[in-house]
């Protein structure tokens, strides 16, 4: 499954990169096994999110 969150505070949904430091209920706290296998990718800026989103998702995959 792939999820592309374009707006809002993505970091609150995703959680800290280190799942042992991620807030309870975040995706990484719930599903990550380690920093290397952290279950989800989060872009470091809005500009990179746009680039990465265009790379991984077609216009038809966005809602």
Buried (B, 14 or more C-beta within 10 A) or exposed (E): EEEEBEEEEBEEBBBBBEBEEBEEEBBBBEBBEEEEEBBBEBBEEEEEBEEBBEEEBEEEEEE
